[in-house]
């Protein structure tokens, strides 16, 4: 779930130096620095600052203390949050200088020049122009956006247009059609702050659901139109679109590059960009090109690889002139002329090729692959891909768990769940994220792992921790994960996701009464919420009546009035009407602030696992609003920025809250206690 709360300071320059994620983390550190009198002074800061980057990489707590002594004469001076930020920037400048005056120190999303407190964010104008061209091309005829398009790449119109969130939502739907029900997007020429925030919340939660990394982006960053963050998000969305077909399931012809099922499994476990490089080298080998292309930057600068690739893929447009030309810039121009004949110019210029622009070269190669991959396969290899294709339900679950794991912010990126979990490492990372301290890292082996028994050791530790967390793992051993037993892997990941959700709910109730929340409690809470409006209840998370979607729309409306436009809701009598409701439910929930990864089919088929997570997500959002003291309609004054629950942990400042009257839990717990007393 993602509920967004902005952090603001009066000094606009100071505000501009940080992303919302950075401001929230720093605010948490500021609060933790309070002394017994409840204030923060400069002399209270060394223990806190020494734990932050970049200080923890170049300084000890004693170094920080000495630097503050040298910089400030009055260490007893009380600081407000803005004062704390200024001290942080000043110390950050000194940290970069300590690393050498010729170096530039990289922070989370900013560059700090040595000897100055000024931070700057740089963007690539050529990348901006390329993405503007992409947007103009794919959204130029959109009913709402066409009044604002085409965008002029020479201006900042892209960032201004993105401030309302409509453009980003529409772009996500171009990348992965159907991700967002566009009926849930607020589309008006002038949006109020709440409508704008809803669009950005919908955008960020949907971006996570298609595989974007958004842990360093908050809705306030998008509202402010921060160029480097917007361009980074747009880059990810465009990349997902361009690499969508670089997958053996969607392009079975890729099986031409493998010899047996083992190689096919390895291919399925590769990231799309790695598959693209493998494809490029496969074609270059046919062309007689001796060098191996290992990246989309330096290996492509001279243009030779491009020249050979285009000659082998499109011999009818081939020419010897491209390779005979000695000047790289001139060769790059000829390459683009040749690519134009395949309609592949849009993303790259000759300058981008010569300068080795990684993102734009990747986009260019992906576009070439889309237009002409030059692959053919025989019947034997075609049957190989058919054997490796999962059934629809299993494929949906793999996608759901993959997107969820990647949203947690763990170091390892999962490209294929079945392959990537088999060495146990990424599962240990997830467990450490959700249950800090549970992993004994000195007993774990980090990939690449050559010795099979090391993989088994990792997976044995995964199973051990799972049992400690009370997962149902009867007769399950680490070797089952190593061997790729999909049934057991799904069962483990489901329990892991459920544990994460219940932990979030538990942390919201630390000072509440009663027992930890169970599946039955979630069911009862949802029924009590909907009962207040006099609507029907659900019998269980397997209740087939849930397929029409009406119950969840009633639940969403119960936790926040007016979030559901009932004029768009169908009775759910036909399959088509049910699907319309299901897609609307998912978008409304994400717009509200729920980070969910299910698909409409999960609602239509009443997948009990996903139904439970959807219900629990709505419950979490509702309780979180109560804890923050929002009005009865769920409206907070501001809801900006990603909260830590996105990253697999409970909110740092909002986790310990009391149960509030009227949230349905207190009454529910009283009934449970009364029932237990009667049983006694």
N, C-alpha and C positions, 0 to 999 in steps of 0.2 A: 504494500500500500504506500501511496505517496500523498501525504497531506502537506501543503506548502505554506510556510510561514516566513515572511521576509524580515531581514534585519536591516534597519536603516540608521544612518547617522546624519547629523545636520550639515556637516561639511561635505559638499558634493564632490569635491576633488578627492577627499579621503574615501568616500563611498565608491568612487570609480576605480580605486586601486585594488579592489578585491571582488571576487565572485561571491554570490550568496552562500555557497558551500563554505568558502574560506571564512566569511564573516560569522557564520553560525559556529564553526569550530573554534574560532578565536573568542567568540562571546562565551562559549562554554568554558574555555580556559580562564577567561577573565573572572567568571563567577567562582571558579574553583580556587582562585588566588585570594579570595576574601579572608581577612584575618579575623581574630576573635571579636573585634569591634564591628565587623560587618563591612569594613572598607577595604580598599586596595591601595597600597602605596608602592612606590618604586622598589623598595627593599623587599617587598613580598613576591617580586616577579621571578627571580632566578630559578627556583625549582620548577616553575611553570614553563618559562621560556626555554629552558634547557631540554625540554621534551619535544619541542616543535622543530620542524624543518625550517630553515637549513641549520639551525644552531646545533641540533643533536648530531650533525655530521662533521662539524668543524670546531665545536666548542664543548667544554664541560660546564657544569653548573658554576664552578669557581671562575671560569673564564667569563661567563655571562655576568656574574657578580662584579668582577673587576672592570668589565666594560661599562657597566652601569655606574660604577663608582667614578670612573673617568669622565663620563658623559653628563652626569647630573650632580649638582652640588647639594640639593636637598632631597635625600633619599626617603624622607618621611612624607614627602608630598603625596597627597591623596589624588588618585586618578579616577576619572570617569572612563567609560568605554572608549570614547574618542581618544582620550589621552593614552590609554593602553595601546590603541592601534598605532599612534604616532611613535611610541617607544618601540613597538614591534618593528615598524618600518626602519627606524633609525638603527636598531640593532641588526636588522637584516642587511642593511647597507654595509655595515662593518663586517658582517660575516662574509659577504661576497668579496670585500676588499682583502680579507684575510686569506682567501683562496688564491689571490694574485690579481694584480691590476689588469692583466691582459685577459682575464677570464670573465665570462658572463655566467652568472649563477642562475640555474633554472629552478623556479618554484613550481607549485602545482599548475598554475595557468599563467604565470607572469614571468617576465624577464627583469632582473634587477641589475642595473649597471653598477660596476664598482665605483665607490666614492660618491654615490648619490642616492637619495631616497626615492627618486622618481622611477616608477614602474611603467613599462610600456608593453602593449600587446601588438604584435605584428601580424598582418594577414598578407596573403599572396593575391595581388591584383589579377594575375592571370587565372588563378583558380576561381576567383570571384566571377570573372568574365565567363569562364567555362560553365559554372553552375547557373549563372544568369541565362546563358544560352539554353541550357537544359530546361530550366523553368519556363522560359518563353516558348520553347518547342512543345513541351508536354502539357502545359496549363494555359496556353494562349487562347484556347476556345472554351475554357471553363466559364460557366454561366455567370458566376460571381466575380471571379478574378480578372476576366477579360477587360473589365473597365479600368484596371490598373496596369495591364500588360500591353505591349512589351516593356520590360524593365531596361533602363539604360545602364549598361555595366560601368560606365564612366562616372556614375554618381553613387550615392549611398541609398538609392531608392529601394534596393533589395532589403536592407536592414530596417528601413522605415516601414515597408510593407509587411515585414515579418512580425512587427510588434503586436499585431492583433491576433496572431496565432492561426488565422485561417490558411495562410499560404503553407505553413509547415504541415498542418493537418492534411491538406490536399496533396502535398508532396509525398507524404507517407502512403497515401492511398495509391499514388502512381507507382511507388516502389513495390508495395505489396497490396494489390487491389482487395478491397473489402475489409481492410483492417479497421477502419473507422466508418461507422454509420454516419454519413454526412448530415443526416437529420439532427444529429446531436451537436453539430458545430454551430456556434453563434455567428451568424453572418449578417452583419449590418455595416453600413458605411462608418458609423460611429458607435463603438462599444463602450459600455461603462466599465470601470475597473474590475468588477466581479465577473462580467461576461468575458472580458479579456483573460482573466486569470483562469476561468474554466476552460477556455480554448487551450491555453498553454499547459494546464494540468492534463487535459486530454491528449495533447501532443506528446508530452514527455512520457506518460504511461504507455501510450501506443508505440512510441519509438522504442521503449524497452521491450515491448512485446514482439517487435520484429528483429531485435538483435542489436540495437544501438546501445552504446555506453553513455549514460547520462548522469553518472554519479557526481560529476563536477558542474552540472548545470541546474539552475533553479529557474522557476517561472519569472522571478523578478529580473534575472539576467536577460530573458527573452523580451520582457516588457520594455526593458531599457535598450533593446536592440544592440547588445554588445557584439561587435563584428566578429571577433575571433571565436567566440562561443557559437554564434549562429552559423558561421561558415563551417566550423567543425561538425556541427550537427547535420547541416545540409550535406556535407561531404559524406558522412556515414550513410545517410538515407540514399543518396545517389549511388554510392558503392554497392549497397544492398540490392538496389534495382538492377545494376549492370551485371552483378555476379549471380543473379538469381538462377540463370540457366547453366552455370558452371558447376554442375552436379550430375553425378552418374544416373540418378533417378530421373532427372528431367531431361538429360541429354545422354541417352544410353550409348550413343556413338563413342563416348569417352572410354568405353570398355575396349576399344581398339588399342589403347595404350597399355593394357595389362595382359598377362599371359595366363594367369590362373586366379582362383577364388581368393587366395591369400593376398595377391597384389591388388585385387579389386577391393578387398576389405581395407587395405592400407590407403587406397585412393579415396575411399569413403571417409576415412578419418582425417584427411587433409583439409586445411582451410581453403576456401574457394580461390584465394589468390595464389596459393601453392599449387593447386590443380591447374590454374591458368599458366603458371610458369612451366609446369610439367608438359602441358599441351604445347606451349610455344617451343620448348626444346625438342619435343617429339617431331614437330613440323620442320624445325631448323635442321634436325638430323637428316630428314629426307632431302632437304635442299643442299646438303653437303657442308653446312656451316659447322666449323670445328669447335668454336667456343661454347661454353655453357652459360646461359643467362640465369643468374641467381637472384636478380633484383629488378625492380622497375625504375632504377635510377642510373647509376654509373654504367651499368652494362649496356644501356641503350643509347648513351649520349652520342656515340659516333654514327648511329643510324644504320650500321651494317646489318644488325640482326633484323631490324624492320624491313630493310631492302630484301633480304633473303626470304623472310616470312611472307611478304606480299607477293613475291615472284612465284613461290610454291603454291600459295593459296589461289592466286588469280593470275595464272600464266598468260591469259588473254590480254591482260593489261601490263604484263611484265616488260621491263626494259633494262638493258645493260648500262644505260647512262647513270642510273642511280648509284651503282657500285663503282663506276669509273670516276665519278666525281670525288675529288680529294677533300674539298671544303665541307666540314660537317653541317654547317648552316645551309649550304646549297643542297646537300644531300637530304636534309630534313625537309626542305621545301618540296623536293621531288617526291619524297615519301608521302607527304600530305596530298600532293596532286594525284598520286596513284591511289591513295586511300579514298579520295573524293569519289572516284569511280565506283567504289563500293559503298558510298554514302557513309563514310567513317571519319569525317573531319571534325565534328562538333567539339570534341573535348580537348584538343591539343593544337598548339601552334609549333612552328619550327623552333622558336625560342625555348618552348617547354621541353622539347626533345633534347636540344643541345645542353640545356641547363639541368637536365635530369630530374624533372618534376615527378616525384613518385606517384602522387595521387592521380595526376592527369595522364601519365603514361599507363598506369593501371587501367584507367577508364578507357583509354584508346585501345589497348590490347583486348579488353573485355568487349568493346564494341566490334572489333574485328572478328572475335570469336562468335558473337551473336549473328553477324552477317554471313560469315563463311568459316566454318570450323574445319573443313577439309577432312572430316572423319567418316569412315564407313566401317561397318562391322559385319562379320559373317554370322550365321545362325547359331554356332556354338557359343560365341561370346554374347550374343543377344540373350540366349537362355541363361547365361551366367548372371546377367543383370536382373533377369526376372526372378531367379532363385533368391537374390539378395534383397528383393523389395519387400518391405514389411506390409502387413495388412493396414488398412486405413486407420483403425483405432490405435494400433501400436505406433504407427508413424506420428499420429497426433500427440500421443503421450511423450514420445521422444522429443518432439519439437517443444512441447510445454516445459519439460524438465530442462532442456538445453537453454531455453530463453531465461528460465528462472535462475539457473546456476550462474549464467553470465551476468544477470542483473545484480548479483550479490557483491560484485566488485572483487572477486578472488583473482589471484594473479593469473591462473591458467584459464585460457579461453577454450570453451568446449565447442568443437565443430560437429562432432557426431558422438552422442552419448554412449552408444554401444561400444565404440572403439576407445573413446577417451577416458572412460572410467576404469578400464580393465587393469591399469597399473596401480590403481588405488590412490594416486597422488591428489587428483582434483577432489575426490571424496573426502580426503583428510583436510584439504583446504576449506571445504564447505563446513565440515564438522567443527573445525577450529573457529570458523566465523560464527556459527550458531551456538556452539558450546565452548567458549574460550577456555583454554587450558586443558581440554580433553585429549589433545593429541600429544604424544611423546615424540617430538620431532627427531630426537637423536636416534630413534629406532626406525625412522622412515627413510626411504631412498627416493631422491628426486630424479625425474626423467632427464635425459634418456636413460632407461634401465635396460641393461643388456642381459643380466642374469635373471632368469624366470623366477627363482625362489625369492628374489627381492620384491617382485611384484606381489607374490603371495604374502610376504611379510606385511607389506602395506595394507593389503586387503584384509588380512587377519586382524590388523589393528582397527580397520574400519568396522568390521563385524563386532569386535570387542567393545568399541565405543557405542555402537548401536544397541548392544545388549544392556550397557550401563544406562542408556537413555530409555530403557524399557521398550525398545522396538521388538516386534514379533519376528524372531529370526531362528525359529526352531529348525535344527538340522542344516543350517546355512553356514558355510565355511568360506574363507577368503578365496579359495580356489574356484568357487562358483562364480565369483565376480571376474576373476582372471580369465576364466573360460568363456565369458561373455553370455552367461545365462540370462536372457532378456527378461524372462518372467521374474526372476529373483531381483534383478537390477531395478525393474519397475517398482517392485514391492518395497525395496529399500528406499528408493528416491521418493516414493509417495509418503512413506513414514517420515522421511527427512523434511519434506515440504510441510507436512501436517505439524511436525514438531516445531518448525519455525513459526507457523501461524499461531499455534497455541502459546508459544513463548511470548509473542508480542501481546497477546491478550492477557497473559499472566502478568506481564510487567506493567500493564495498565491497571492492574488490580492489586498491586503490592500492598497497599494500605486498605484494601477492601475486606469484606467479611466473607466467610465461607471457604469452600474448597476451590482447587484449581478448576478451570473451565474444561469441560469434557465435550465430546461430540453432541451428547444429549442436551447439554446446556445451550449450545449454539442453536440447535434445533428449536428448543423451547423459547429462547430469546427472540428468534425470528418470528415464531408463531405469535408470541405476545405482542410484538410490534405491529404485525399485520392485523391481529385481532382487534386492536384499538380502532381500526377503521371499519370493523365489522365484516372483514373479508374472510375467505376460506383459509384453512390451515393446511400445512403439508404433513403427511403422516410420517415421512422419513426422507432421507436424502435420495431414496430410490423411488419416491412417489412419481409414477408415470404422468400424473396430471401436471407436473412441473414443466413438461415439454412445451406447453403453450406460452410459457414465459410470464403469464399474468401475475403469479405470486411474487416474482422478483421485482417486477415493476411496482407492485403494491408496497413491497419492502423498501425499495429505494425512495418511493414517495413518502413513506412513513418516517424515514430518517432525515429527509430533507424535502420539505414541501416545494412544489413548483419545479423540481429537478426533472420530473417526467412531464413531457408534453403529451397528454392523454389523447389529443387529436391525432397523434401518429401511431397510437397503439391499436392493434387488431384484436379480434376476439380469439385468435389462435385456433380457428376451426379447421383450416386447411394447412398442409405442410408448408406452403409458401408463406402464409400468414404467420405461422409459428417461427419460421426462419427470420422474418422481418422483426418480430419481437425479440428473438434471441440476439441478433446483431445490435439492436437498439439497447438492450440490457447491458451488453459488454461496454459499449461506448459511454453510456450514461454512468456506469460504475467507475470507469476510468476518468471521466470528466469530474466526478465527485472527488476522486483522489485514491481510488483503489488500484493497486498494481496487481493485475491479474493476467494470466497467460492462457486461459481456456479459449476455445473456439465455439462458434454458434452450434456446431454439431454436438458438442458436449452437453449443451442444454437440451437440444432436440432429442438426443438419445438418453437423456437423464443419466449421465455418467456420475455416479455417486461421489467419487473422489473430487471431481471438479466442482460439483454442486456444493459440497462441504466447504471447499476453499473459497468459492464465490460468496457463500453466506457468511463465513467467518471474516472475510475481507470487509464486507459491508458492516458487520458488527464492530470490527476494529475501528473503522472510520467513525462510526456513530459514537462509540465510547470515547474516542480521542477528542471529538468536538465537545463532548460533555466535560471532559477533563480540562479543556481550555476555556470553559465558561462561555461558549458561543450561545447565541440566542436559540430559541426553540426550533428555528427553521434551519439550524446548522450553518448560519452565516457568521463568519469571523470577520473582523475589521480588515485583516489582510491574511492571505494564505499563500505565501510565496516560498519557493525554494524547496529542495529535496531534504527530507528528514532522514535520519540514520536508519530507519527501518528498511529503506530501500536496499541498504547494504547488508541486511541480514541481522541487524541488532536493534534493540529497542531504542526509542528516542532518548537522547542524553539528558534532556531537561524535562521531558514530559512523561517519562516512563513511570514514575512513582506517584500515582494519583489515587484519590479515594473514589469509591463508588458513589455516584450521585443519585439522589432520589429521582425517580421517573425514568431511569435508563433501562428499566426492565430487569436488571440483574439482582438488585436487592430483593425485590418481590419474588423473583425466581428462587433465590437462595433461601428465603424464608419458607417457601413452599417445600423445598427439598428437605430442610431441617425438620419441618413439621411432619413430613412423611416419614423421616427416619425415626422420629420420636414415637410416632404411632406404631411403626414396625417393632420398636423395642417393647 
